[in-house]
Amino acid sequence: MYTLGIDIGSSSSKTVILKDGKRILAHVVVPLGTGTVGPEKAFAEIFRQSGIAQDQIAYTVATGYGRLIFPDANAQISELSCHAKGIHLLLPQVDTIVDIGGQDAKALTISSQGKLTAFQMNDKCAAGTGRFLDVMSRVMNIPIEELGPLSATSEHPATISNTCTVFAESEVISKLSAQVPLADIAAGIHNSVAKRVAGMALRLRRPGCMAMSGGVALNSGVVKAMEKEMGCPILVHPLCQLSGAIGAAVLAYEKLLKAKE
């Protein structure tokens, strides 16, 4: 039985096809989000890549920022529940998840069955989100994927004291003018994100086993800074960016099973 999950974020679209709710058959990431052709491209590409026809999909669940306007889904489910299920499939030992998205940041606690039990969320401010990192990488004129390796070479991380993205941008420009090393600025940016997100996560509980999901988890500098702030190791699965889409496909399978009972 094939199920499909599509996670439509603000900056990217991800699709996954699962077999019997467990085996990942194909996955696609398109760097275009809601309001663009990204969701349609990701949806079409997953069938081309997998060789599975659309009419072979038993159930499709959409999640993410643009889930409510995707026409080819059987149901729409919050990304909170989908990230919980997705990470549980990838890393079943995890009880706490942090997901830093393009427009928001979320901290989740989950049960031993991968069910969401509590969460904290910042969706009112760009600070502590992927958008914050995008703005800072543009100001520094460095591709965002290079920020992590660059920050690893820092000897004296800069202090970015402003939590507001607009004021932090001015602060970074001032440090560039003062010829502060780029590596130190990059490390300071990651520390700023980590302090904000870790403070939110710690309001839930001290994690037993923690993971990061979403695209920002691929930034090694943010992960390292988060580990320092949380005081524990953080697991990052190679498919972390797909965890929302994976969870959507898992929940699609569970809906089918429940309908058959």
C-alpha positions in Angstrom: 0.0 0.0 0.0 1.4 3.4 -1.1 0.8 6.6 0.7 2.2 10.1 -0.1 3.1 13.0 2.1 3.7 16.5 0.9 5.2 19.2 3.1 4.7 22.7 1.6 6.8 25.2 3.4 7.4 28.9 2.9 10.7 28.3 1.1 10.6 24.6 -0.1 8.3 21.8 -1.0 9.0 18.2 -0.1 7.3 14.9 -1.1 7.7 11.4 0.1 6.1 8.0 -0.9 6.0 5.3 1.7 5.1 1.6 1.3 3.1 0.2 4.1 3.7 3.2 6.3 7.4 2.3 6.9 9.5 2.0 3.8 10.6 5.2 2.0 10.4 4.5 -1.7 11.1 8.0 -3.0 11.6 11.5 -1.8 11.9 14.9 -3.5 12.9 18.4 -2.3 12.2 21.4 -4.5 13.6 24.8 -3.2 10.3 26.6 -3.9 7.5 26.9 -1.4 3.9 27.9 -1.2 2.6 30.4 -3.7 5.0 29.1 -6.4 5.2 26.2 -8.8 7.2 24.3 -6.1 4.4 22.1 -4.7 3.3 21.0 -8.2 6.9 20.3 -9.3 7.6 18.2 -6.2 4.3 16.3 -6.6 5.0 15.6 -10.3 8.7 14.7 -9.7 7.9 12.1 -7.0 5.9 10.0 -9.5 8.6 10.3 -12.2 11.4 9.4 -9.8 9.5 6.4 -8.2 7.8 5.0 -11.3 4.6 4.8 -9.3 1.5 6.3 -10.9 -0.7 8.8 -9.0 -3.7 6.4 -9.1 -1.6 3.9 -7.2 -1.4 6.2 -4.1 -4.0 5.1 -1.6 -4.0 8.3 0.4 -2.3 11.7 0.3 -1.8 14.0 3.3 -0.6 17.6 2.9 1.2 19.5 5.7 3.1 22.7 6.2 2.5 26.4 5.6 0.7 25.8 2.3 -1.2 22.6 3.1 -4.7 24.2 2.9 -4.4 25.3 -0.7 -3.0 22.1 -2.2 -5.7 20.5 -4.3 -4.5 16.9 -4.6 -4.5 15.9 -1.0 -7.1 13.7 0.8 -6.5 15.5 4.1 -4.4 18.3 5.7 -2.6 17.8 9.0 -0.6 20.2 11.1 3.2 20.1 10.6 3.5 19.6 14.4 2.0 16.2 14.3 3.7 15.3 11.0 7.2 16.2 12.3 6.5 14.2 15.4 5.6 11.1 13.3 8.4 11.6 10.8 11.2 11.9 13.3 9.7 8.9 15.2 10.1 6.8 12.0 13.6 8.0 11.4 14.8 8.2 15.0 12.4 6.2 17.3 14.5 6.9 20.4 13.9 10.7 20.3 11.5 12.4 22.8 12.2 16.0 21.9 12.3 17.7 18.5 13.3 21.2 17.4 12.2 22.3 13.9 13.5 25.6 12.6 11.5 26.5 9.6 11.6 29.4 7.1 9.0 31.4 9.0 8.8 29.9 12.4 10.5 27.7 15.0 8.9 24.8 17.0 9.9 22.7 19.9 8.0 19.4 20.4 7.8 16.6 22.9 6.6 13.3 21.7 5.5 10.0 23.2 7.2 6.6 22.6 4.6 6.1 19.8 5.6 9.3 18.1 2.5 11.2 19.2 2.8 14.9 19.9 2.4 15.6 23.6 3.3 19.3 24.0 4.8 22.1 21.9 6.2 25.6 22.0 6.1 27.8 18.9 7.5 31.1 17.6 5.6 32.2 14.5 5.3 36.0 15.3 8.9 37.0 14.7 11.6 36.2 12.1 14.3 35.9 14.8 15.3 32.3 15.4 14.0 31.1 12.0 15.4 30.2 8.7 14.4 33.7 7.4 16.8 35.2 10.0 19.6 33.1 8.6 18.7 34.0 5.0 18.8 37.7 5.8 22.2 37.4 7.5 23.8 35.3 4.8 22.7 37.9 2.2 24.2 40.8 4.3 27.4 38.8 4.6 27.3 37.9 0.9 27.9 34.3 1.7 25.8 31.4 0.4 23.7 30.1 3.3 25.0 26.5 2.9 28.5 27.9 3.7 27.7 29.5 7.0 28.0 26.3 9.0 31.5 25.3 7.8 32.6 28.9 8.1 31.4 29.3 11.7 33.4 26.1 12.6 36.6 28.1 12.0 35.7 30.9 14.5 38.0 31.5 17.4 36.1 34.4 19.0 32.4 34.3 18.1 30.9 37.7 17.8 28.0 38.7 20.1 24.8 39.5 18.3 22.8 41.1 21.0 19.6 42.1 19.1 16.8 39.5 18.9 14.9 41.5 16.2 16.0 40.6 12.7 16.0 44.2 11.5 18.2 45.5 14.3 20.4 42.4 14.2 21.0 43.1 10.5 22.2 46.5 11.3 24.4 45.0 14.0 26.0 42.6 11.6 26.6 45.4 9.0 28.4 47.4 11.8 30.6 44.3 12.6 31.4 43.9 8.9 32.4 47.6 8.8 34.6 47.1 11.9 36.3 44.2 10.0 35.2 41.5 12.5 36.2 38.2 10.9 33.4 36.6 8.9 33.8 33.3 10.7 33.2 35.1 14.1 30.1 36.8 12.7 28.7 33.5 11.4 29.3 31.9 14.7 27.6 34.8 16.5 24.6 34.5 14.2 24.2 30.8 14.9 24.6 31.4 18.7 21.8 34.1 18.5 19.4 31.6 16.8 20.3 28.8 19.2 19.8 31.0 22.4 16.3 32.0 21.2 15.2 28.5 20.1 16.8 26.6 23.1 15.1 29.0 25.5 11.8 28.0 23.9 12.6 24.3 23.9 13.6 24.3 27.6 10.3 25.6 28.6 8.9 22.2 27.7 11.4 20.0 29.6 15.0 18.8 29.7 15.2 16.4 26.8 16.1 12.7 27.2 17.0 12.3 23.5 16.8 15.2 21.2 16.7 15.7 17.4 16.5 18.5 14.9 14.2 18.4 11.9 13.8 20.6 8.9 16.2 22.2 6.5 18.0 24.3 9.1 19.1 21.1 10.8 21.5 20.7 7.8 23.4 23.8 9.1 26.1 22.3 11.3 26.8 25.7 12.9 23.2 25.9 14.2 23.3 22.3 15.5 26.6 22.9 17.3 25.3 26.1 18.9 22.0 24.3 19.9 23.9 21.5 21.5 25.8 24.0 23.6 22.7 25.8 24.7 20.7 22.6 25.4 23.6 20.9 27.2 23.1 17.6 25.3 23.9 16.0 22.0 21.4 16.5 19.1 20.7 13.9 16.5 20.3 14.9 12.9 19.1 12.3 10.4 20.3 12.6 6.8 16.6 12.9 5.8 15.8 15.5 8.4 14.5 18.0 5.9 11.9 15.5 4.8 10.6 14.7 8.3 7.4 16.6 7.8 6.6 14.9 4.5 7.5 11.5 5.9 5.2 12.1 8.9 2.4 13.1 6.6 2.8 9.8 4.7 2.8 7.9 7.9 -0.4 9.6 9.1 -1.9 8.9 5.7 -1.2 5.2 6.3 -2.7 5.3 9.8 -5.8 6.9 8.5 -6.3 4.0 6.0 -5.8 1.4 8.8 -8.3 3.2 11.0 -10.9 3.3 8.2 -10.5 -0.5 7.7 -11.2 -1.2 11.4 
